[in-house]
Amino acid sequence: MKYIDIHTHTFYQHPNTSLVLNIFPEDLEKLKLPVLFSVGLHPWHVAESTWEAQVTRVESAATHVHVIAIGEIGLDKTVSVTYDLQHSAFEKQLGIAVSFRKPVVIHCVRSYSEMLFYRKKSDQSIPWIFHWFNSGEQMAAELISKNCYLSFGHLLFNMQSKAFQLFRKLPADRIFLETDDAGYSIQEVYNKAAMIRNMSSEALEIQIMDNFTRCFNRIQYGRLVKPD
């Protein structure tokens, strides 16, 4: 195994890549695909009339052996969904993650202070992965100190982004890489990440595999394990 794409919404197959496919509660038929999954009610999709039923579907999906994470879930101040409603769905799904002892994939837009509040009072033995992380060094340090991982993708190609400025400074044992359907292949993301950190691609591949092992505990004999 060479690459791990920790967050994508599109199923694809490559002999040197393993992906964690993010699916929504209405897409559970995709659980038949031969990959690992995260399942969650995205804050963009929270609706007053349906969110509780959708969260129930997330809870049902959490029993599936290939569902390794709850998410992406979180808070987003840039959308029309009421913030109170987002909080309700988020809190309920955090409870599911704790019940099933599964890591959480976090969507966070202009809500890092609120996320830090939740993290401080959460079960910190359950890892959180902030996908598409784009905040500052102090927030990164706070989250990492509370058993969080930070995931990066297309913003590494934008030298003006906070993500680009921060990435080289982070502890290597707390990073993941992703595509998130943003127009770059996972191979391109790995190559860019290795260049920014001034390390070999091979060393980065080994490090992220180790990070995955630690976060998900699903590696045996040098390969990703998909339980039968």
C-alpha positions as CSV (number, residue, x, y, z in Angstrom):
1,M,0.0,0.0,0.0
2,K,1.4,3.4,-1.0
3,Y,-1.3,6.1,-0.5
4,I,-4.1,6.7,1.9
5,D,-6.9,9.1,0.8
6,I,-8.5,9.8,4.2
7,H,-11.5,11.7,2.7
8,T,-13.2,11.5,-0.6
9,H,-16.8,11.5,-1.8
10,T,-16.0,9.6,-5.0
11,F,-15.3,5.9,-5.3
12,Y,-12.2,5.1,-7.3
13,Q,-9.7,2.2,-7.4
14,H,-6.0,2.4,-7.8
15,P,-3.6,-0.5,-7.0
16,N,-1.5,1.7,-4.8
17,T,-4.3,3.6,-3.0
18,S,-6.7,2.9,-0.2
19,L,-9.5,5.4,0.4
20,V,-12.0,6.2,3.1
21,L,-15.1,6.9,1.2
22,N,-17.4,9.5,2.8
23,I,-21.1,8.7,2.3
24,F,-24.3,10.3,3.5
25,P,-27.2,8.6,5.3
26,E,-29.3,8.3,2.1
27,D,-26.4,6.5,0.3
28,L,-26.0,3.4,2.4
29,E,-26.3,1.1,-0.6
30,K,-22.7,2.2,-1.3
31,L,-21.6,0.1,1.6
32,K,-21.3,-2.8,-0.8
33,L,-18.3,-1.1,-2.4
34,P,-14.9,-2.7,-1.6
35,V,-13.5,0.2,0.5
36,L,-13.5,1.6,4.0
37,F,-16.1,4.2,4.9
38,S,-17.0,7.2,7.0
39,V,-20.8,7.9,7.4
40,G,-22.4,11.0,8.7
41,L,-25.0,13.7,8.3
42,H,-23.1,16.7,6.8
43,P,-24.1,20.1,8.3
44,W,-25.2,21.3,4.9
45,H,-27.8,18.6,4.8
46,V,-29.4,19.0,8.2
47,A,-33.1,19.7,7.9
48,E,-35.7,20.1,10.7
49,S,-38.1,17.5,9.2
50,T,-35.5,14.8,8.5
51,W,-32.3,15.1,10.5
52,E,-33.4,12.8,13.3
53,A,-34.3,10.0,10.9
54,Q,-31.0,10.5,9.0
55,V,-29.0,10.3,12.2
56,T,-30.7,7.1,13.0
57,R,-29.5,5.8,9.7
58,V,-26.0,6.9,10.6
59,E,-26.3,4.9,13.9
60,S,-27.4,1.8,11.9
61,A,-24.5,2.2,9.5
62,A,-22.0,2.4,12.4
63,T,-22.5,-1.3,13.0
64,H,-21.1,-2.1,9.5
65,V,-17.6,-3.6,9.7
66,H,-16.3,-1.4,6.9
67,V,-17.5,1.8,8.5
68,I,-14.4,3.0,10.4
69,A,-15.4,6.6,11.2
70,I,-18.4,8.8,11.8
71,G,-18.4,11.8,9.5
72,E,-18.1,14.1,8.0
73,I,-20.1,15.9,10.6
74,G,-19.6,19.4,12.1
75,L,-20.5,23.1,12.0
76,D,-20.5,25.6,9.2
77,K,-21.4,29.3,9.6
78,T,-21.5,29.9,5.8
79,V,-24.7,27.9,5.1
80,S,-28.4,28.7,5.6
81,V,-29.0,25.7,8.0
82,T,-29.7,27.2,11.4
83,Y,-26.7,26.9,13.7
84,D,-28.9,25.5,16.6
85,L,-30.0,22.7,14.3
86,Q,-26.4,22.0,13.2
87,H,-25.4,21.7,16.9
88,S,-28.2,19.2,17.6
89,A,-27.2,16.9,14.7
90,F,-23.6,17.2,15.6
91,E,-24.0,16.4,19.3
92,K,-26.1,13.4,18.5
93,Q,-23.6,12.0,16.1
94,L,-20.7,12.6,18.5
95,G,-22.6,10.3,20.8
96,I,-22.8,7.6,18.2
97,A,-19.0,7.8,17.7
98,V,-18.5,7.4,21.4
99,S,-20.9,4.5,21.6
100,F,-19.2,2.6,18.7
101,R,-15.6,3.8,19.6
102,K,-15.0,5.2,16.1
103,P,-13.0,8.2,15.1
104,V,-14.8,11.3,13.8
105,V,-14.2,13.2,10.6
106,I,-14.9,16.9,11.2
107,H,-16.3,19.5,8.9
108,C,-15.5,22.9,10.3
109,V,-16.0,26.3,8.6
110,R,-15.6,29.5,10.7
111,S,-16.4,27.4,13.8
112,Y,-13.1,26.4,15.3
113,S,-13.8,28.1,18.7
114,E,-17.0,26.1,19.0
115,M,-15.2,22.9,17.9
116,L,-12.5,23.5,20.6
117,F,-15.3,23.9,23.2
118,Y,-16.8,20.5,22.1
119,R,-13.4,18.8,22.1
120,K,-12.6,19.9,25.6
121,K,-15.7,18.3,27.0
122,S,-15.6,15.2,24.7
123,D,-14.2,11.7,25.2
124,Q,-10.7,12.5,23.9
125,S,-9.8,8.8,23.6
126,I,-11.9,9.0,20.4
127,P,-9.7,10.6,17.7
128,W,-11.1,13.5,15.6
129,I,-9.8,14.2,12.1
130,F,-10.3,17.8,10.9
131,H,-10.6,17.4,7.2
132,W,-9.6,20.4,5.0
133,F,-8.0,22.0,8.0
134,N,-7.4,25.7,7.4
135,S,-6.8,27.5,10.6
136,G,-3.8,28.9,12.5
137,E,-0.9,27.4,14.4
138,Q,-2.3,28.0,17.9
139,M,-5.6,26.3,17.0
140,A,-3.7,23.4,15.4
141,A,-1.6,23.0,18.6
142,E,-4.7,23.1,20.8
143,L,-6.5,20.4,18.8
144,I,-3.5,18.2,18.4
145,S,-3.0,18.2,22.2
146,K,-6.5,16.8,22.5
147,N,-6.0,13.8,20.2
148,C,-6.9,15.4,16.9
149,Y,-5.4,14.8,13.5
150,L,-5.4,17.4,10.7
151,S,-6.0,16.5,7.1
152,F,-4.9,18.5,4.0
153,G,-5.5,18.5,0.3
154,H,-6.0,21.1,-2.4
155,L,-5.1,24.0,-0.1
156,L,-1.5,22.8,-0.2
157,F,-1.4,24.1,-3.7
158,N,-2.4,27.6,-2.6
159,M,0.7,29.3,-1.1
160,Q,-1.5,32.1,0.4
161,S,-3.7,29.7,2.4
162,K,-3.3,29.1,6.1
163,A,-3.0,25.4,5.4
164,F,0.0,25.9,3.2
165,Q,1.7,28.2,5.7
166,L,1.1,25.8,8.6
167,F,1.7,22.4,7.1
168,R,5.5,22.3,7.3
169,K,5.3,23.2,11.0
170,L,3.0,20.4,12.2
171,P,4.2,17.2,13.9
172,A,4.3,14.5,11.2
173,D,2.5,12.0,13.4
174,R,-0.7,14.1,13.3
175,I,-1.4,14.7,9.6
176,F,-3.4,13.0,6.9
177,L,-3.9,13.7,3.2
178,E,-7.1,13.8,1.2
179,T,-8.5,14.6,-2.2
180,D,-12.1,15.6,-1.3
181,D,-13.0,15.7,-5.0
182,A,-11.1,19.0,-5.4
183,G,-9.3,18.3,-8.7
184,Y,-6.0,16.8,-7.5
185,S,-5.2,13.1,-7.3
186,I,-4.0,11.7,-4.0
187,Q,-0.6,11.1,-5.7
188,E,-0.3,14.8,-6.5
189,V,-1.3,15.7,-3.0
190,Y,1.4,13.4,-1.5
191,N,4.0,14.7,-3.8
192,K,3.2,18.3,-2.9
193,A,3.1,17.5,0.8
194,A,6.5,15.8,0.7
195,M,8.0,18.8,-1.1
196,I,6.6,21.3,1.4
197,R,7.9,19.3,4.3
198,N,11.2,18.7,2.6
199,M,11.0,14.9,3.0
200,S,11.0,12.0,0.7
201,S,7.7,10.7,-0.7
202,E,8.6,7.3,0.7
203,A,9.1,8.6,4.2
204,L,5.8,10.5,4.1
205,E,4.0,7.4,2.9
206,I,5.3,5.4,5.9
207,Q,4.5,8.2,8.3
208,I,0.9,8.5,7.2
209,M,0.5,4.7,7.2
210,D,1.7,4.8,10.8
211,N,-0.8,7.6,11.6
212,F,-3.6,5.5,10.2
213,T,-2.5,2.5,12.2
214,R,-2.6,4.6,15.4
215,C,-5.9,6.4,14.6
216,F,-7.8,3.4,13.3
217,N,-5.9,0.3,14.4
218,R,-6.6,-1.5,11.2
219,I,-3.2,-2.5,9.8
220,Q,-1.8,-6.0,9.8
221,Y,1.3,-7.2,8.0
222,G,1.9,-4.0,6.2
223,R,-1.5,-3.7,4.5
224,L,-4.9,-2.2,5.2
225,V,-7.3,-4.7,6.7
226,K,-10.9,-4.8,5.6
227,P,-12.7,-7.2,8.0
228,D,-14.9,-9.8,6.5
